[in-house]
């Protein structure tokens, strides 16, 4: 029962962090698009120090960020286009890249769930 309560609590924390990031990045008209989010392990605990890369497949350019102590990241400013989001660290991997389309003045919030490198199938 304690394990279930811990998982629900962790999920709630991640959800609150993602909502806070979204609210903090509310766009004013004409402002630059952003991708913000959180990185978690399979149980929902945040992972600091993860390298996040957004590749604009239309312009063949990249932008990078690293998650902070709370597992949060922000990629900005971004050009309009199609992006592939990748995340990596020494002990964690993102099983599949995430594809995102960015439009003018759009904010995208992601929760990237990583898995341990030793557990990859």
C-alpha positions as CSV (number, residue, x, y, z in Angstrom):
1,X,0.0,0.0,0.0
2,X,2.9,2.4,0.8
3,X,4.4,1.8,-2.6
4,X,1.1,2.8,-4.3
5,X,0.8,5.9,-2.2
6,X,4.4,6.8,-3.1
7,X,3.8,6.3,-6.9
8,X,0.6,8.5,-6.7
9,X,2.5,11.1,-4.8
10,X,5.4,11.1,-7.3
11,X,3.0,11.3,-10.2
12,X,1.2,14.3,-8.5
13,X,4.5,16.1,-8.0
14,X,5.5,15.6,-11.7
15,X,2.1,16.8,-12.8
16,X,2.3,19.9,-10.6
17,X,5.8,20.6,-11.9
18,X,4.7,20.3,-15.5
19,X,1.7,22.5,-14.9
20,X,3.9,25.1,-13.1
21,X,6.3,25.1,-16.1
22,X,3.4,25.5,-18.5
23,X,2.0,28.4,-16.5
24,X,5.4,30.0,-16.0
25,X,5.9,29.9,-19.8
26,X,2.6,31.4,-20.8
27,X,3.2,33.2,-24.0
28,X,2.6,36.8,-24.8
29,X,1.5,37.5,-28.4
30,X,4.5,37.4,-30.7
31,X,6.8,35.6,-28.3
32,X,9.0,32.6,-29.2
33,X,7.7,29.0,-29.1
34,X,9.1,26.8,-26.3
35,X,9.2,23.1,-25.3
36,X,9.2,22.6,-21.5
37,X,8.8,19.5,-19.4
38,X,10.0,17.0,-16.8
39,X,12.0,13.8,-17.0
40,X,11.1,10.9,-14.8
41,X,12.0,7.3,-14.1
42,X,9.5,4.5,-14.6
43,X,8.2,5.1,-11.0
44,X,7.7,8.8,-11.6
45,X,10.7,10.2,-9.7
46,X,12.3,13.1,-11.4
47,X,15.8,12.7,-12.9
48,X,18.2,15.7,-12.8
49,X,21.1,16.1,-15.2
50,X,19.5,14.6,-18.3
51,X,20.7,16.0,-21.6
52,X,17.7,17.0,-23.8
53,X,18.1,17.6,-27.5
54,X,15.5,19.0,-29.9
55,X,16.4,18.5,-33.6
56,X,14.5,20.7,-36.1
57,X,14.1,18.2,-39.0
58,X,13.0,21.0,-41.4
59,X,16.1,23.3,-40.8
60,X,18.6,20.6,-39.7
61,X,19.4,22.5,-36.5
62,X,19.5,21.5,-32.8
63,X,18.9,23.1,-29.5
64,X,20.0,21.5,-26.2
65,X,19.1,21.8,-22.5
66,X,19.9,19.8,-19.3
67,X,17.3,19.0,-16.6
68,X,17.7,20.9,-13.4
69,X,17.6,19.5,-9.8
70,X,13.8,19.1,-10.2
71,X,14.1,17.2,-13.4
72,X,12.7,20.1,-15.4
73,X,13.9,21.5,-18.8
74,X,13.2,24.3,-21.2
75,X,14.1,24.4,-24.9
76,X,13.8,28.0,-26.2
77,X,13.7,29.9,-28.4
78,X,12.5,27.6,-31.1
79,X,11.7,28.1,-34.8
80,X,8.5,26.9,-36.3
81,X,8.8,23.4,-37.6
82,X,9.0,19.7,-36.9
83,X,11.2,18.5,-34.0
84,X,12.5,15.2,-32.7
85,X,13.2,15.2,-29.0
86,X,15.8,12.9,-27.5
87,X,17.0,12.5,-23.9
88,X,20.0,10.7,-22.5
89,X,22.2,10.4,-19.4
90,X,24.8,8.0,-18.1
91,X,22.2,5.7,-16.4
92,X,19.0,6.4,-18.3
93,X,17.6,6.3,-21.8
94,X,14.5,7.4,-23.6
95,X,13.3,4.3,-25.4
96,X,11.7,6.2,-28.4
97,X,12.3,9.8,-29.5
98,X,9.3,12.1,-29.3
99,X,8.1,14.0,-32.4
100,X,6.6,17.4,-31.9
101,X,5.3,20.1,-34.3
102,X,5.9,23.7,-33.2
103,X,3.7,26.5,-34.5
104,X,3.9,30.3,-34.0
105,X,3.7,31.2,-30.3
106,X,3.1,27.6,-29.2
107,X,4.1,26.1,-25.9
108,X,4.5,22.4,-25.7
109,X,4.8,20.6,-22.3
110,X,6.2,17.1,-22.2
111,X,6.8,14.4,-19.5
112,X,9.6,12.2,-20.7
113,X,9.7,8.8,-19.0
114,X,13.2,7.3,-19.0
115,X,14.2,3.7,-18.3
116,X,17.4,2.3,-16.9
117,X,20.0,1.3,-19.4
118,X,20.4,-2.1,-17.9
119,X,16.6,-2.8,-18.4
120,X,16.4,-2.0,-22.1
121,X,14.9,-4.7,-24.2
